[in-house]
């Protein structure tokens, strides 16, 4: 496991799993929100964002977290492992609100990019019905050579991280 793409709904725990996995694998971690948004929440143009990801996946080791379905193919074609944080809608909504309470709004430099507004709530609330099937289809189409790990809750994620850590030692 050297090149890992972590995808899933906002609030699902992608950034936490990415930080822990990066530590375990001694691999650089990139949170795509940090690459896509500047400090004033201005988005990088999509062609430049795609180029940034192509540079990232050309590296020999990496952990990248973030959905960004429009550029997911770049990561899926290059990764050896896909981790899908497949938590329930309730767990994801809890995740975005609890993160807001714990960290506040803004960029925190550790993968926490908090900004809750109606669009974010709607995206999280409808992710399993609308976005998840599209992500799954892309994983099937472009990630065929990768191992796929589905983590349905935070307990499963902790258990999987402990297993990976044990395998690395």
Secondary structure, 3 states (H helix, E strand, C coil): CCEEEEEECCCCCHHHHHHHHHHHHCCCEEEHHHHHECCCCCECCHHHHHHHHHHHHCCCCEEEECCCHHHHHHHHHHCCEEEEECCCHHHHHHHHHHHHHHHCCEECCCCCEECCCHHHHHHHHHHHHHHHHHHHHHHHHHCCCCEEEEECCHHHHHHHHHHHHHHHC
